[in-house]
Amino acid sequence: MLPLTSRASLIDLTPKNGLAPVTHGNPEFTQEGKFELAKVRILGVPAINVATLVPLQESSSIGASVRARVIEGNLRALYHPDQICSWSERLSEGILNSILEGNSQVCRAGERYGLMRSNEPITLNIVQENNGLYEISVRVSGREASFPLLTITNADAEINGLDEKALAELWRDRLEKRLNYARQVYSPEQLQHRFRLALLMELLLGVAVAATVLLWNRLRQRTTRLQREHLERRQHHRWSEMRLHVEQALTIAVLALMLTELVLMLAFGLMAIPGQLPLSMKLLLQPLLAIAKFVFISFCAYLLRSLVTFLLRQWSADIDVPLQEQNRRQQRYRSLVRISHRLVNVAGILIVGFWVVLDVPGVRSTSTSLLLAGGALLGALAFVFQGLLRDFSTGLLMLLEDRCAIGDWIEVDGIQGEVIDVGLFSTQVRCLDQRVNVVDNASIVQMRNHTKLRSGSLITLLISHRQTDLDVVYRVLAAEISDFKQDPLWGSRLIADPILRGVKRTSALGVHMQILLVTRAGEQWTTEREFQRRILKALHRRGVDLADGLEISPLGLLPSGAR
């Protein structure tokens, strides 16, 4: 008895009682009610569906998927009889035949089981066996006995809604047409014709790919030049920004066109190989499906971004919170909108990529071992890029905890500047010298935010010890504080009355007096400078002595005569 392999067998191994077990986990069959169905292909295209009954208990009988593979091998032997051996096995057989002067024809090209490759038309016959089942067989030249192809079972007839004889006649006509066409396809003349057409299509697509690469390179260079000009301009015009966006979109579209052409080259190359038509059609449809998936996910991402923007706008415009909280929410609005849009875009790209890869031929049928290997690879990548994962998680925590937002003035590890971007992995800070410092989120141990909700400034005045009457200083400072908070321009920047804290301490340099200003967020520096200008002018006008350090010598106080 011949072994059960997916390549071929001379007989249909369907049990005579038509029973077969459920083959769990086999993707080559489907179960419809009490029947197990499997398709039989010719040149890769399904020709018929065979069926077996699913028994109530497991048995050792043959399932529909195994039966379909055996029938496919029987049919393939009529139009491609040398597929049982690989190229290396054929070469090895030829070498041994030449050495041993033998005439082994197990792997001889175009011959198998006495069947010779030929494009002569064949005629299929229907024979009724002793058990009453109908068998489809064929008589070919070079073989004395008829070549059995398959047996029509009761399950086949029941699932197709015909009796055994009618189904046998239907399958005989269909298989005869398909087999004769397949024998013509494998003829040398047809193979040469297919290869010539495929070569012509490959040359045309190769020229198209070369032209697309040149066009993409020119668009990329022009886009880079427009980006540089856009950054060098101090004032950004709406027309230049729109032109830059159009150039970027064209560059991406041309790149997608180039990838599509490469996929088409692979698809037309596979068309030259008999039996690869379904795979080539899948590849031909992949660009269209990928574009459709991209458009669908982009539309969903646009709706999601719009929804997030609307919700954040409603959150920032809530009037039921204090005024300071409203201002802070409006400031956080830009950061949250930007980061949420980035998250939506990244999620959309990952979904599109996974969806496209999942529909690549052969990916869905990946074995469990490869999936486990992929999981192990992802674990290794997570270990290698654990720093990026820490930055990502820290960036999300920074946004949720409102540690900083775009426009805040922060201080991190000696770096002071304005936050210009809060990203998923890093925070960008622009210093006073206009340099941009990129700080990894995970490296931020301590952050000082000078502009969150409110700002303040602690002004210290150093009064000389020569000023013996401090009441004058108190009166001058109190008067200036009163005038400053009543000023319509500067008083509006204060969110609380300035606090005269009085004498903080005394030292050899003089008497330290402090004034606390509480301002709106980001207004502390200009308010402090203006307030100090007024205070110094008033103290000089009243003759108050400020410490200048001249009465201090390296060894102590100078003598009174030296003052």
Residue pairs with C-beta under 8 A, 6 or more apart in sequence:
2 9
2 10
2 11
3 9
4 13
4 62
4 66
4 70
5 69
5 73
6 69
6 72
6 73
7 73
7 83
7 84
8 70
8 72
8 73
8 74
8 76
8 77
8 83
8 84
8 112
9 70
9 73
9 74
10 74
10 77
10 113
10 147
10 148
11 70
11 74
11 148
12 67
12 70
12 71
12 74
12 135
12 148
12 149
12 150
12 151
13 62
13 66
13 67
13 70
14 20
14 50
14 52
14 62
14 67
14 150
14 151
14 153
15 61
15 62
16 131
16 133
17 61
18 52
18 53
18 153
18 154
18 155
19 52
19 53
19 55
19 59
19 61
20 36
20 52
20 53
20 54
20 55
20 61
20 62
20 63
20 64
20 67
21 54
21 55
21 58
21 59
21 60
21 61
21 63
22 31
22 36
22 54
22 58
22 63
23 29
23 36
23 63
23 64
23 65
23 66
26 63
26 65
27 365
28 38
28 65
28 68
28 69
29 36
29 37
29 38
29 63
29 64
29 65
29 68
30 36
30 37
30 38
31 37
31 54
32 159
34 53
34 54
35 51
35 52
35 53
35 54
35 64
35 155
35 158
35 159
36 51
36 52
36 53
36 54
36 63
36 64
36 65
37 49
37 50
37 51
37 64
37 159
38 49
38 50
38 51
38 63
38 64
38 65
38 67
38 68
39 46
39 47
39 48
39 49
39 50
39 68
40 46
40 47
40 48
40 49
40 50
40 68
40 71
40 72
40 75
40 150
41 47
41 72
42 72
42 75
42 76
42 79
42 175
42 178
42 179
42 182
43 79
43 178
43 181
43 182
43 185
43 274
43 275
43 277
44 275
44 276
44 277
44 278
44 279
45 178
45 277
45 278
47 75
47 174
47 175
47 178
48 171
48 174
48 175
49 159
49 160
50 64
50 67
50 68
50 71
50 150
50 153
50 156
51 64
51 153
51 155
51 156
51 158
51 159
51 160
52 61
52 62
52 63
52 64
52 67
52 153
52 155
53 154
53 155
55 61
71 149
71 150
74 147
74 148
74 149
74 150
75 149
75 175
75 179
76 83
77 112
77 113
77 115
77 147
78 115
78 122
78 138
78 140
78 147
78 179
78 182
78 183
79 117
79 179
79 182
79 183
79 185
79 186
80 117
80 182
80 186
80 274
80 275
81 110
81 111
81 112
81 113
81 115
81 116
81 117
82 90
82 107
82 108
82 109
82 110
82 111
82 112
82 117
84 106
84 107
84 112
85 93
85 106
85 107
89 107
90 107
90 108
90 109
93 104
93 106
93 107
93 108
96 102
96 104
97 103
97 104
105 111
109 117
110 116
110 117
111 117
113 143
113 147
114 142
114 143
115 140
115 142
115 143
115 147
116 140
116 141
116 142
117 186
118 141
118 183
119 183
119 184
119 186
119 187
119 190
120 141
120 183
121 180
121 183
122 138
122 140
122 176
122 179
122 180
122 183
123 138
123 139
123 176
124 136
124 137
124 138
124 149
124 172
124 175
124 176
124 179
125 136
125 137
125 138
125 139
125 146
125 172
126 134
126 135
126 136
126 165
126 168
126 169
126 172
127 134
127 135
127 136
127 137
127 146
128 134
128 135
129 135
129 151
133 151
133 152
133 153
133 164
134 151
134 152
134 164
134 165
134 167
134 168
135 148
135 149
135 150
135 151
135 152
136 148
136 149
136 150
136 151
136 152
136 168
136 171
136 172
136 175
137 146
137 147
137 148
137 149
138 146
138 147
138 149
139 146
139 147
140 147
149 175
150 171
152 164
152 167
152 168
152 171
154 164
156 164
156 167
157 163
157 164
157 167
160 167
160 170
162 170
182 274
184 190
185 191
185 194
185 274
186 274
191 274
194 271
194 272
194 274
195 272
197 272
198 268
198 269
198 271
198 272
199 272
201 268
202 265
202 268
202 269
205 261
205 264
205 265
205 268
206 265
208 261
209 258
209 261
209 262
209 265
212 254
212 257
212 258
212 261
213 258
215 254
216 251
216 254
216 255
216 258
219 247
219 250
219 251
219 254
220 251
222 247
223 244
223 247
223 248
223 251
226 240
226 243
226 244
226 247
227 244
229 240
230 236
230 240
230 241
230 244
233 240
256 291
259 287
260 287
263 283
263 284
263 286
263 287
264 283
264 284
264 287
266 283
267 280
267 281
267 283
267 284
268 280
270 276
270 279
270 280
270 283
271 277
271 280
279 361
282 361
283 361
286 356
286 359
286 360
289 356
289 359
290 352
290 356
293 352
293 355
293 356
294 352
297 348
297 351
297 352
297 355
298 348
300 348
301 344
301 345
301 347
301 348
304 344
305 340
305 341
305 344
308 337
308 340
308 341
308 344
309 337
309 340
309 341
312 333
312 336
312 337
312 340
313 333
315 329
315 333
316 326
316 329
316 330
316 332
316 333
317 326
317 330
318 326
318 329
319 326
321 329
324 453
324 454
324 495
325 453
327 453
327 520
327 521
328 402
328 405
328 452
328 453
328 521
331 405
331 406
331 407
331 408
331 521
332 402
332 405
334 405
334 406
334 407
335 399
335 405
335 406
335 422
336 399
338 406
338 421
338 422
339 395
339 399
339 422
339 423
339 424
342 423
342 424
343 424
357 363
358 364
382 389
387 440
387 442
388 425
390 441
390 442
391 424
391 425
391 426
391 440
391 441
391 442
392 424
392 425
392 441
394 441
394 442
394 444
395 422
395 423
395 424
395 425
395 426
395 427
395 441
396 424
397 403
398 404
398 422
398 427
398 441
398 444
399 422
402 452
403 447
403 449
404 410
404 419
404 422
404 427
404 447
404 449
404 452
405 419
405 422
406 419
406 420
406 421
406 422
407 418
407 419
407 451
407 522
408 418
408 419
408 449
408 450
408 451
408 452
409 416
409 417
409 418
409 419
409 449
409 450
409 451
409 522
410 416
410 417
410 419
410 429
410 447
410 448
410 449
410 450
411 447
411 448
411 450
412 427
412 429
412 439
412 444
412 446
412 447
412 448
413 439
413 443
413 444
413 445
413 446
415 429
415 431
415 437
415 439
416 429
416 431
416 432
417 429
417 430
417 431
417 432
417 437
418 429
418 430
419 427
419 428
419 429
420 428
420 429
420 430
420 436
421 427
421 428
423 441
425 440
425 441
426 438
426 439
426 440
426 441
427 438
427 439
427 441
427 444
428 436
428 437
428 438
428 439
429 436
429 437
429 438
429 439
430 436
430 437
431 437
450 524
451 521
451 522
452 521
453 521
454 495
454 518
454 519
454 520
454 521
455 518
455 519
455 520
455 521
455 522
455 523
455 524
456 516
456 517
456 518
456 519
456 524
457 516
457 517
457 519
457 524
457 525
457 527
457 528
458 514
458 515
458 516
458 517
459 514
459 515
459 516
459 517
459 528
459 531
459 532
459 535
460 504
460 512
460 513
460 514
461 473
461 477
461 512
461 513
461 514
461 515
461 535
461 539
461 546
462 509
462 510
462 511
462 512
462 513
462 546
462 547
463 470
463 473
463 510
463 511
463 512
463 513
463 544
463 545
463 546
463 547
464 510
464 511
464 545
464 546
464 547
464 548
464 551
465 510
465 511
465 547
465 551
466 545
466 551
467 473
467 511
467 544
467 545
470 503
470 511
472 542
472 544
473 513
473 539
473 544
474 500
474 502
476 535
476 538
476 539
476 542
476 544
477 500
477 513
477 515
477 535
478 500
479 538
480 531
480 534
480 535
480 538
481 497
481 498
481 500
481 515
483 534
484 490
484 491
484 498
484 531
484 534
485 491
485 494
485 497
485 498
490 527
490 530
490 531
493 519
493 520
493 523
493 526
493 527
494 517
494 518
494 519
494 520
494 527
495 518
495 519
495 520
496 518
498 515
498 516
498 517
498 518
498 531
499 515
499 516
499 518
500 515
501 513
501 514
501 515
501 516
502 513
502 514
503 511
503 512
503 513
504 512
504 513
504 514
505 512
506 512
508 552
508 557
509 547
509 549
509 552
510 546
510 547
511 547
515 531
515 535
517 524
517 527
517 528
517 531
519 527
536 546
539 546
551 557
551 558
551 563
552 558
